[in-house]
Amino acid sequence: MNQTLSAKSMTTTLLLAFTLLFAVSCNNSKESLTGTWEMTEYRINSFDEHESVKVFWTFEKNGNFSQTIKYPGKEEQETATWTLVDPETLKISYQANRMEVTWKIIYMDKATLKVEHTTPGFFVERSFKKQ
């Protein structure tokens, strides 16, 4: 009976530890994501698309998001909201066109962000450095 109780206690302790670790990693990822990121690489279907355009993503703690695209001679900005669904899934909901894009986070630390998403006919990869 004591062995059964020990096994149950151990299972409960491990489950609690994994839940806590998951919660901490989600929180750390959200904190790491907050701020402004400059795009350094942009590929569509494995072809480099990063030319003379500069793209910046800004994630605010309150869930607001903006994408700034700087072309030679002009600048465009889109607003959206963002949600970190889990440590590997980022959703951006654009307000103007009511479009939602789900990005898979390939790699993220305090200075680097690599994401990708797939839509019919397109595989998009982006890399960013934190400003």
C-alpha positions, 0 to 999 in steps of 0.5 A, spaced: 500 500 500 505 504 501 508 503 494 502 504 491 501 511 495 509 513 493 507 511 486 501 516 486 505 521 490 511 521 485 506 521 479 502 527 482 509 531 483 512 530 476 505 532 473 505 538 477 513 539 475 511 539 468 505 543 468 509 549 472 515 548 467 510 549 461 507 555 465 514 558 466 517 557 459 510 560 456 511 566 460 519 567 458 517 566 451 512 571 451 516 576 455 522 574 450 517 576 444 515 583 447 519 588 443 521 590 436 524 585 431 527 587 425 527 582 419 533 579 417 531 573 412 525 572 408 524 566 404 518 564 400 518 557 397 525 557 399 527 563 395 530 569 398 525 575 398 529 580 402 531 585 398 531 593 399 525 592 404 526 593 411 520 589 416 519 590 423 515 587 428 513 590 434 510 586 440 507 589 446 505 586 453 498 588 452 497 584 446 498 589 441 502 588 434 504 592 429 508 591 422 512 596 419 514 595 412 519 601 410 520 601 402 525 606 399 521 613 399 515 610 403 513 606 409 507 602 411 504 600 418 499 594 419 496 593 426 494 587 429 493 583 436 498 577 438 497 571 442 502 566 444 498 560 444 504 555 446 511 556 446 511 554 439 505 557 436 504 565 435 497 567 432 497 574 429 490 577 428 490 583 423 485 588 424 484 591 417 483 585 413 480 580 419 486 575 417 489 571 422 496 568 421 499 562 425 506 562 425 510 556 428 516 558 432 522 555 430 527 558 434 527 564 439 532 567 444 532 574 447 536 576 440 533 572 435 526 569 432 525 564 427 518 563 424 515 559 419 508 558 416 504 554 410 498 557 406 496 553 400 502 554 395 506 558 400 511 556 405 514 562 408 520 563 413 522 569 416 528 571 421 528 577 426 533 580 430 531 584 436 532 591 436 
